[in-house]
């Protein structure tokens, strides 16, 4: 499949764009989680500290460690409906005040995505059919 930009001689082919989209699909969630943690930490610091003019947040003692509960589930942990229910039970039973839950690809999905990347990189046209199966 080839896409032409309107009014341009530029052509964008699916084998060129597809690996980039897949890599971004894998990398962006991790960046999102890191940015979310930083934002939540700064919001917590601002709301829990009495910050006076002329005093920077770095000079204050910020809460660390036990104030956060971070859970990451993926693979076979979210591979079936029963396992997803178990994950939900774990999260609900956690009495931490602040929770961050990260859910990655279900069982075998990541391997299928890597297979798609390799097929697209090698210009194997069968990646289109493989994409439909994902």
LUMBAMAR-688569 format. One record per residue: residue in three letters; chain; x, z, y of N, C-alpha, C, O, CB in turn. Coordinates in steps of 0.05 Angstrom, whole numbers, always signed. Glycine has a CB too. Example, Ala and Ser with C-alpha at 12.3 -4.5 7.8 and 13.67 -1.06 7.14 Angstrom:
<sites>
SITE   resn   chain      n_X      n_Z      n_Y     ca_X     ca_Z     ca_Y      c_X      c_Z      c_Y      o_X      o_Z      o_Y     cb_X     cb_Z     cb_Y
SITE    Ala       A     +264     +156     -114     +246     +156      -90     +264     +156      -66     +285     +169      -66     +226     +181      -89
SITE    Ser       A     +257     +142      -45     +273     +143      -21     +258     +157       +1     +268     +161      +23     +282     +114      -12
</sites>
This chain:
<sites>
SITE   resn   chain      n_X      n_Z      n_Y     ca_X     ca_Z     ca_Y      c_X      c_Z      c_Y      o_X      o_Z      o_Y     cb_X     cb_Z     cb_Y
SITE    Unk       A      +17       +0      -23       +0       +0       +0      +18       +0      +25      +37      +16      +26      -19      +24       +0
SITE    Unk       A      +12      -17      +44      +27      -19      +69       +8      -17      +92      -13      -29      +92      +43      -46      +70
SITE    Unk       A      +15       +0     +112       -1       +3     +135      +14       -9     +159      +38       -4     +163       -7      +34     +140
SITE    Unk       A       +0      -24     +175      +12      -36     +199       +1      -22     +223      -24      -19     +226       +8      -67     +201
SITE    Unk       A      +18      -13     +241       +9       -1     +266       -4      -23     +284       +6      -45     +285      +32      +13     +281
SITE    Unk       A      -26      -16     +297      -40      -35     +314      -22      -45     +336       -9      -29     +350      -66      -22     +326
SITE    Unk       A      -20      -72     +340       -4      -84     +361      +25      -80     +357      +41      -81     +376      -12      -72     +387
SITE    Unk       A      +34      -77     +332      +63      -72     +327      +71      -88     +303      +55      -95     +286      +68      -42     +324
SITE    Unk       A      +97      -93     +301     +108     -106     +277     +118      -85     +257     +130      -92     +236     +131     -125     +285
SITE    Unk       A     +114      -60     +263     +123      -38     +246     +105      -35     +222      +81      -33     +224     +124      -12     +262
SITE    Unk       A     +117      -33     +198     +102      -29     +173     +111       -3     +161     +134       +4     +160     +107      -52     +153
SITE    Unk       A      +91      +12     +152      +96      +38     +139      +86      +35     +110      +62      +31     +107      +83      +62     +154
SITE    Unk       A     +103      +38      +91      +94      +36      +63      +90      +63      +51     +104      +82      +58     +114      +19      +47
SITE    Unk       A      +71      +65      +32      +65      +90      +19      +90     +101       +4      +94     +126       +5      +43      +86       -1
SITE    Unk       A     +106      +85      -10     +130      +96      -23     +149     +109       -3     +165     +126      -11     +144      +75      -39
SITE    Unk       A     +148     +101      +22     +166     +112      +42     +155     +139      +53     +170     +158      +57     +170      +93      +65
SITE    Unk       A     +129     +140      +57     +116     +163      +70     +110     +185      +50     +112     +208      +56      +91     +154      +84
SITE    Unk       A     +103     +177      +26      +93     +197       +6     +113     +219       +0     +104     +242       +0      +87     +182      -20
SITE    Unk       A     +139     +214       -5     +157     +236      -10     +159     +255      +14     +162     +280      +11     +185     +226      -16
SITE    Unk       A     +158     +245      +38     +159     +262      +62     +135     +280      +63     +137     +304      +69     +161     +244      +88
SITE    Unk       A     +111     +269      +57      +87     +285      +58      +87     +306      +37      +79     +329      +42      +62     +267      +54
SITE    Unk       A      +97     +300      +13      +99     +320       -8     +118     +342       -1     +112     +366       -5     +107     +307      -34
SITE    Unk       A     +141     +335       +9     +161     +356      +17     +150     +374      +38     +153     +398      +37     +187     +343      +26
SITE    Unk       A     +137     +362      +58     +124     +378      +79     +102     +396      +68      +99     +419      +77     +112     +360     +101
SITE    Unk       A      +88     +386      +48      +67     +402      +35      +78     +426      +21      +65     +446      +18      +51     +385      +16
SITE    Unk       A     +103     +424      +11     +116     +446       -3     +129     +465      +17     +128     +489      +14     +137     +436      -23
SITE    Unk       A     +142     +454      +38     +158     +470      +57     +141     +485      +78     +146     +508      +84     +179     +453      +70
SITE    Unk       A     +121     +471      +88     +105     +482     +110      +91     +509     +103      +91     +527     +121      +85     +463     +119
SITE    Unk       A      +80     +512      +79      +68     +539      +74      +88     +562      +76      +81     +583      +85      +56     +538      +46
SITE    Unk       A     +113     +557      +67     +133     +578      +68     +140     +584      +98     +143     +608     +105     +159     +570      +53
SITE    Unk       A     +142     +564     +114     +147     +568     +143     +123     +583     +155     +127     +601     +172     +151     +542     +157
SITE    Unk       A      +99     +575     +148      +75     +589     +158      +75     +618     +151      +69     +635     +169      +50     +575     +147
SITE    Unk       A      +82     +625     +127      +83     +653     +119     +103     +669     +135      +98     +691     +144      +89     +656      +88
SITE    Unk       A     +127     +657     +139     +148     +671     +154     +140     +675     +183     +144     +697     +194     +175     +655     +153
SITE    Unk       A     +128     +655     +195     +118     +657     +223      +96     +678     +225      +95     +693     +244     +109     +630     +233
SITE    Unk       A      +78     +678     +205      +56     +697     +205      +67     +726     +204      +57     +743     +218      +37     +692     +181
SITE    Unk       A      +87     +730     +187      +99     +757     +185     +111     +765     +212     +106     +788     +221     +120     +758     +163
SITE    Unk       A     +125     +747     +224     +137     +753     +250     +116     +760     +271     +119     +779     +287     +155     +730     +260
SITE    Unk       A      +95     +744     +272      +73     +749     +291      +60     +776     +286      +56     +792     +304      +53     +727     +290
SITE    Unk       A      +54     +781     +260      +41     +807     +253      +58     +831     +260      +48     +851     +269      +33     +807     +224
SITE    Unk       A      +84     +828     +255     +102     +850     +262     +103     +855     +292     +103     +877     +301     +130     +844     +252
SITE    Unk       A     +104     +833     +307     +105     +837     +336      +79     +848     +347      +79     +864     +366     +112     +810     +350
SITE    Unk       A      +56     +839     +336      +30     +850     +345      +29     +879     +338      +20     +895     +354       +7     +834     +332
SITE    Unk       A      +37     +886     +314      +37     +915     +306      +55     +931     +324      +48     +953     +331      +45     +918     +277
SITE    Unk       A      +78     +920     +330      +97     +935     +348      +85     +939     +375      +87     +961     +387     +123     +920     +350
SITE    Unk       A      +72     +918     +386      +61     +920     +413      +37     +939     +413      +33     +953     +433      +52     +893     +423
SITE    Unk       A      +21     +940     +392       -3     +956     +392       +4     +985     +385      -12    +1003     +392      -23     +945     +373
SITE    Unk       A      +26     +990     +371      +32    +1017     +362      +52    +1032     +379      +57    +1055     +375      +41    +1017     +334
SITE    Unk       A      +63    +1019     +399      +84    +1031     +416      +74    +1033     +444      +59    +1016     +455     +110    +1015     +415
SITE    Unk       A      +82    +1055     +457      +77    +1058     +485     +100    +1045     +500     +121    +1058     +503      +72    +1088     +494
SITE    Unk       A      +97    +1020     +508     +119    +1006     +521     +117    +1009     +551      +97    +1002     +563     +118     +976     +513
SITE    Unk       A     +138    +1020     +562     +139    +1025     +591     +155    +1003     +604     +172     +991     +592     +152    +1052     +598
SITE    Unk       A     +149     +997     +629     +164     +976     +644     +194     +983     +643     +202    +1006     +647     +154     +973     +673
SITE    Unk       A     +210     +962     +638     +239     +966     +638     +250     +974     +611     +274     +976     +608     +246     +986     +658
SITE    Unk       A     +233     +979     +591     +242     +987     +565     +235     +964     +545     +212     +957     +543     +229    +1014     +555
SITE    Unk       A     +255     +954     +532     +250     +931     +514     +241     +942     +487     +246     +965     +480     +276     +914     +511
SITE    Unk       A     +227     +924     +472     +218     +931     +445     +242     +937     +427     +239     +953     +408     +201     +909     +434
SITE    Unk       A     +265     +924     +432     +288     +929     +415     +298     +958     +416     +310     +968     +398     +310     +910     +422
SITE    Unk       A     +292     +971     +439     +301     +999     +443     +283    +1019     +429     +290    +1042     +424     +303    +1006     +472
SITE    Unk       A     +259    +1010     +422     +240    +1028     +408     +245    +1026     +378     +255    +1006     +368     +211    +1020     +415
SITE    Unk       A     +237    +1047     +364     +238    +1047     +335     +213    +1034     +323     +191    +1045     +327     +241    +1077     +324
SITE    Unk       A     +217    +1011     +311     +194     +996     +300     +188    +1005     +271     +206    +1012     +256     +200     +966     +301
SITE    Unk       A     +162    +1006     +264     +155    +1013     +237     +165     +992     +217     +165     +968     +223     +125    +1017     +234
SITE    Unk       A     +175    +1001     +194     +186     +983     +174     +176     +991     +146     +166    +1013     +142     +217     +982     +175
SITE    Unk       A     +181     +974     +127     +177     +980      +99     +149     +985      +90     +134     +967      +86     +194    +1003      +92
SITE    Unk       A     +143    +1011      +87     +118    +1018      +74      +93    +1011      +90      +70    +1014      +79     +118    +1048      +69
SITE    Unk       A      +95    +1001     +114      +72     +994     +129      +60     +967     +120      +37     +961     +126      +78     +992     +159
SITE    Unk       A      +76     +951     +105      +67     +925      +96      +66     +924      +65      +83     +936      +52      +85     +903     +107
SITE    Unk       A      +46     +910      +55      +45     +904      +27      +43     +874      +25      +24     +862      +34      +20     +918      +13
SITE    Unk       A      +63     +862      +12      +64     +833      +10      +61     +825      -20      +76     +835      -37      +90     +821      +22
SITE    Unk       A      +42     +808      -25      +37     +798      -53      +41     +768      -53      +32     +754      -35       +8     +806      -63
SITE    Unk       A      +54     +758      -74      +57     +729      -78      +48     +723     -107      +59     +734     -126      +87     +720      -72
SITE    Unk       A      +29     +705     -109      +19     +697     -135      +21     +667     -138      +17     +652     -118      -10     +707     -139
SITE    Unk       A      +27     +658     -162      +28     +629     -166      +32     +623     -196      +34     +642     -212      +51     +616     -150
SITE    Unk       A      +33     +598     -203      +38     +590     -230      +16     +599     -249       -8     +596     -243      +64     +601     -240
SITE    Unk       A      +24     +612     -271       +4     +620     -291      -12     +644     -281      -34     +649     -292      +18     +628     -317
SITE    Unk       A       -3     +658     -261      -19     +681     -250      -45     +671     -238      -64     +687     -236       -2     +695     -228
SITE    Unk       A      -47     +646     -229      -71     +635     -218      -80     +610     -234      -93     +592     -223      -68     +628     -188
SITE    Unk       A      -72     +609     -260      -77     +586     -276     -105     +584     -288     -113     +562     -295      -58     +586     -298
SITE    Unk       A     -119     +606     -289     -147     +606     -300     -164     +623     -282     -155     +638     -265     -147     +616     -329
SITE    Unk       A     -191     +620     -286     -209     +636     -269     -206     +666     -274     -209     +681     -256     -238     +627     -275
SITE    Unk       A     -201     +673     -299     -197     +702     -305     -172     +713     -292     -172     +735     -281     -195     +706     -336
SITE    Unk       A     -151     +697     -291     -127     +706     -278     -130     +708     -248     -119     +726     -235     -103     +687     -285
SITE    Unk       A     -146     +690     -236     -151     +691     -208     -167     +716     -202     -163     +729     -181     -167     +666     -198
SITE    Unk       A     -186     +724     -219     -201     +748     -216     -183     +773     -218     -186     +792     -202     -224     +751     -238
SITE    Unk       A     -163     +772     -236     -144     +794     -238     -127     +796     -212     -122     +819     -203     -125     +789     -262
SITE    Unk       A     -120     +774     -200     -105     +774     -175     -122     +787     -153     -113     +803     -138      -97     +745     -167
SITE    Unk       A     -148     +779     -152     -166     +791     -132     -169     +821     -136     -169     +836     -117     -193     +777     -134
SITE    Unk       A     -170     +830     -161     -172     +858     -167     -147     +873     -157     -149     +895     -146     -176     +863     -196
SITE    Unk       A     -124     +862     -162      -99     +874     -153      -99     +877     -122      -91     +898     -112      -74     +857     -162
SITE    Unk       A     -107     +856     -109     -107     +857      -79     -127     +878      -69     -122     +893      -51     -114     +829      -68
SITE    Unk       A     -151     +879      -81     -172     +897      -73     -164     +926      -78     -171     +944      -63     -198     +891      -86
SITE    Unk       A     -149     +931     -100     -141     +959     -107     -117     +968      -90     -112     +992      -89     -133     +960     -136
SITE    Unk       A     -103     +951      -77      -81     +958      -60      -92     +971      -34     -106     +958      -19      -63     +933      -53
SITE    Unk       A      -86     +996      -30      -97    +1010       -7      -79    +1009      +18      -83    +1025      +37     -102    +1039      -14
SITE    Unk       A      -60     +991      +18      -43     +988      +42      -59     +980      +66      -79     +965      +64      -20     +967      +36
SITE    Unk       A      -51     +989      +89      -64     +982     +114      -60     +954     +122      -78     +941     +134      -56    +1000     +136
SITE    Unk       A      -37     +943     +116      -30     +916     +123      -22     +900      +98       -4     +908      +84       -7     +915     +144
SITE    Unk       A      -36     +878      +93      -30     +862      +69      -24     +834      +78      -37     +823      +96      -54     +864      +49
SITE    Unk       A       -6     +822      +64       -1     +793      +66       -1     +782      +38      +14     +790      +21      +26     +787      +81
SITE    Unk       A      -19     +763      +33      -22     +751       +6      -15     +722       +8      -26     +707      +24      -51     +755       -5
SITE    Unk       A       +3     +714       -9      +12     +686      -11       +4     +675      -39      +11     +687      -59      +43     +683       -5
SITE    Unk       A      -10     +653      -39      -18     +641      -64       -6     +613      -65      -12     +596      -48      -49     +640      -68
SITE    Unk       A      +11     +608      -84      +24     +582      -86       +9     +565     -107      -13     +572     -115      +54     +584      -93
SITE    Unk       A      +21     +544     -115       +8     +524     -133       +1     +537     -160      +15     +555     -171      +27     +501     -138
SITE    Unk       A      -21     +528     -171      -30     +537     -197      -11     +526     -218       +6     +509     -213      -59     +528     -202
SITE    Unk       A      -15     +536     -242       +2     +529     -265       +4     +499     -268      -16     +485     -268       -9     +541     -290
SITE    Unk       A      +29     +489     -270      +36     +461     -274      +32     +443     -250      +41     +420     -251      +21     +451     -297
SITE    Unk       A      +20     +452     -229      +15     +435     -205      +41     +428     -192      +46     +405     -184       -4     +448     -185
SITE    Unk       A      +59     +447     -189      +85     +442     -176     +101     +421     -191     +113     +404     -179     +101     +468     -173
SITE    Unk       A     +101     +423     -218     +115     +403     -234     +103     +376     -231     +117     +356     -230     +114     +411     -264
SITE    Unk       A      +76     +374     -228      +63     +348     -224      +71     +337     -197      +75     +313     -194      +33     +351     -226
SITE    Unk       A      +74     +354     -176      +82     +345     -150     +111     +335     -150     +117     +315     -138      +79     +368     -129
SITE    Unk       A     +128     +349     -164     +156     +340     -166     +157     +313     -180     +173     +296     -173     +173     +361     -181
SITE    Unk       A     +141     +310     -201     +140     +284     -215     +131     +262     -196     +142     +240     -197     +121     +286     -239
SITE    Unk       A     +112     +268     -179     +103     +248     -160     +125     +240     -140     +129     +217     -134      +78     +258     -144
SITE    Unk       A     +140     +260     -132     +162     +255     -113     +183     +237     -126     +192     +217     -114     +176     +281     -105
SITE    Unk       A     +190     +243     -151     +210     +226     -165     +200     +198     -169     +215     +178     -166     +217     +239     -192
SITE    Unk       A     +175     +195     -177     +163     +168     -180     +163     +152     -154     +170     +129     -153     +135     +169     -192
SITE    Unk       A     +155     +166     -132     +154     +152     -106     +182     +145      -97     +186     +123      -86     +141     +170      -85
SITE    Unk       A     +202     +163     -101     +229     +157      -93     +241     +133     -108     +256     +118      -97     +247     +181      -97
SITE    Unk       A     +234     +131     -133     +244     +109     -149     +227      +83     -148     +231      +64     -162     +246     +117     -179
SITE    Unk       A     +208      +84     -129     +190      +61     -124     +173      +54     -149     +166      +31     -153     +206      +37     -115
SITE    Unk       A     +168      +74     -166     +151      +71     -189     +122      +71     -181     +112      +91     -172     +157      +93     -211
SITE    Unk       A     +109      +48     -183      +81      +45     -173      +61      +62     -189      +39      +66     -180      +73      +16     -175
SITE    Unk       A      +70      +74     -211      +51      +90     -227      +45     +117     -213      +28     +132     -221      +62      +96     -254
SITE    Unk       A      +60     +123     -191      +55     +148     -177      +27     +148     -165      +15     +169     -160      +75     +152     -155
SITE    Unk       A      +15     +125     -159      -12     +123     -147      -32     +134     -167      -50     +150     -160      -19      +94     -139
SITE    Unk       A      -30     +126     -193      -48     +136     -213      -42     +166     -218      -61     +181     -223      -44     +120     -240
SITE    Unk       A      -17     +174     -217      -10     +202     -221      -21     +219     -198      -29     +242     -202      +21     +205     -223
SITE    Unk       A      -21     +208     -174      -32     +222     -151      -62     +228     -155      -71     +249     -148      -28     +206     -125
SITE    Unk       A      -76     +208     -166     -105     +213     -171     -109     +235     -191     -130     +249     -189     -117     +187     -181
SITE    Unk       A      -91     +239     -210      -95     +260     -230      -90     +287     -218     -100     +307     -229      -76     +255     -254
SITE    Unk       A      -74     +289     -197      -69     +315     -184      -94     +323     -170      -95     +345     -157      -45     +314     -164
</sites>
